[in-house]
Amino acid sequence: MTTYIALLRGINVSGQKMIKMVELKAMFESLGFEAVQTYIQSGNVIFQDQRFSEKELIEKIQSAILERFGFEVDVQVFDAQVWNQIVAKNPFLALENLDEAKLYVSLLATVPLSENVEKLSSFVFQEETYQLIGQAVYLYVPKGYGNAKLSNNFLENKLKVSATTRNWKTMLTLSDMF
């Protein structure tokens, strides 16, 4: 049995695309997934399955959300091993005096094309820094993510890839839940 994490993008934000976690958990269980757990209201679901590929899991989850809740949601799925590698590769952890509350990770649906990575590299924002490693954009935003120029929408626009962002505390908590 493989353990996965599903990340839903843009649910329960400003009263839009509302899904109660108890209902989301029940939906995952109705799909035959095992050991289903949710974490906070932003759409983080840990579950186990051995029947489907990650691409098939995404399709099944998106379809079930549309059918059950009546709206489309971008979903990303990572197995536990990949998730823990993403956490371990965070380049900002080596910095001294790092405020982990200012650390975020934007997880990309796919690895972006090199020409889009080059376009992103042409943008520099005072104090905000990032590093792109595989499907993860590691962000350090000293003034807080709410004020960040390197927002989820900005990254999606420049990289031409769907993304969802989680703070560092959430990334670690999800790792601990596997």
N, C-alpha and C positions, 0 to 999 in steps of 0.2 A: 504494500500500500504506500502510495506516495503522498506526502503532505504538501499542500499548496497554499498560497495566499492569493486571494482575489482582491484587487483594488478597484473600487467603483469611483468614477470621476464625477464630481459635481452634484452629488446627492446631498440633501438636507442643508443646502446653502441658501440663506436668505429666503426661506420658505419655498424654495423650488425643489422639484423632484423629491418629494418627501417619502422616505421609506423608514418605517420603524424597524429597529434591528431584530426584534423578535419575529417580525414578519419575513425579514430577509433570511434569517436563520431557517425558518420553516420552509421557505422556498428552496434553499439549498438542500435541505433534507429531503424535500419532495423529488429532487433530481437524483436521489440515491447516493448523495455524498455522505461520508461518515465523519464523525468527530468534529462537527461544525461548531465554530466559535466565532463570535463577532467581537470587535473592539472599537469602541467609541462610535459616534454617529456618522462619521465621514465615509463609511463604506469599506471596512476592512474585514475580510472574512477568511478564516483559516479553516481548511477542510481536507479530507483525504479522499482519494479516488485512485483506481488502478485501471479504469476502463478506457479513458480518453486521453488524447494528446492535449497540450496546452491550447492549441488553436481550436480544437473541438470543444474544450471546456469553455473558452471565451464565447464561442458561438452559442452553446447551450445556455450559459448564464445570461447573455444579452437577450436571447429569445425569451427566456423565462421571465425576465424583468419586464420586457415589453408586454408580454401576455398578462402577467399578474398585476403590474402597477400602471400600465398604459403609457409608458414613455421609454425612450431609448437612453441608454447609459453606456458610455465607454467603459470597458472592463479590461484590466490587465491581469494576467495570471503568471505567477512565478513559483517554481518549486522551492522547497525549503533550502536546498543546497545553494541554488542561485541567489536566493534572498540573503543568505548568510554571507556569500561572497560579496554582494553589493555592500553590505554593512561593513565588512572587513576592509574593503578597498577605499574607504573614505579618506582622501588625502589630507583633509583639514585636521584630522585628529592628531597629526604630528605637530601642529602649531602650538606654541606656548601661549598661555593666558587666553585660550579659546573659550568663548562663551557658547556652550552647546545649545543654549536657547535660541541662538541666531543661526543655527545650522539646519539645512533642509536638503532633501533629495527629491529631484523631479525624475520620476521613472517614466521612461519612454516605451511606447508600444513596440517599436523596432529600433534598430541602430540607424541613425540618420545618414543620409548620403553625404559624402565628403564635401561636395560643393555647398551644402547647407551648413555644415560645420564651419567651413571657411567664412560664410556670411555672418554667422553668429560671432566668430572671433573678431570681426571688425568693430563690434560694439564693445565699448569699455564704459563702465559706470563707476564713478568715484566711490570707493570703499566696498563696493559689492564685487565679489569674486566667485568664479565657478571653475569647475573642472569636469569635463565630459569623459567618462570612462564607460565604454560599451553602451548600455541602455540606461545609464544613470548620469544625471547632471547634479553634481554635488555643489551646493550653494552655501556661501557664507555671506549673510546680510546683516551687518552690525546695527543698522537702524530698524531692523525688524522686517518680517516678510510682508506685512501689510503695506509697507512703504516701498517695497522693492521694485526696481525696474526690471530685474530678472524674474519676472512673474511666470506662472505657468502658461498664460496666454501668449506672452512674449516668446517664450521658448518654443511653443507649438508653432507660432507664426514663422519664426526664423528657421527652425529645423524641419518643418513640414511633417511632423510626427505628433500623434496624440500623446499627451503627457498627463500625469497626475502627480501632485506634490504632497509629501508628508514631512512633518518636522522630525528632527532627529530622535526625540523621545519616543515618538510613535514607531519609528523604524526599529529602535532597540526593544521596545515592548513587544512588538510583533515577533521579533527573533526569539525572545524569551518564551513566547507562547507555543513554539513548535515542539 
